[in-house]
């Protein structure tokens, strides 16, 4: 959340002024923590009921993360600069990193793994993929507004 407020104070980068940014940051921190916890549970062992609860929590988290990211990219933007930054991510120079790294490998594939598999190796893979997706998304959210001229 603190990071979202720091981005909010960066007035020169309108893309970071999105009202969804605090929710996006909170959700990614919850998914990252859940994914790390899943890896620890697989590594050290945990009751099946806890693994199952976390599995469904992660499925919901990555699905909601995908919805928030798409909403931020295709929703209304306060300025032309914010719209241009969103375009850089969704259809411009950064589109492959977003659609493949953040969306497909970071949200969609982990979602299907968490929903349809209780295999510990696959749950580990889903957790690692979701962490990688968060990395790509946050990298793009920081990079894209810097590609757009503010003057």
Secondary structure, 3 states (H helix, E strand, C coil): CHHHHHHHHCCCCHHHHCCCHHHHHHHHHHHHHHHHHHHHHHHHCCCHHHHHHHHHHHHHHHHHHHHHHHHHHHCCCCCHHHHHHHHHHHCCCCHHHHHHHHHHHHHHHHHHHHHHCCCHHHHHHHHHHHHHHHHHHHHHHHHHHHHCCCC
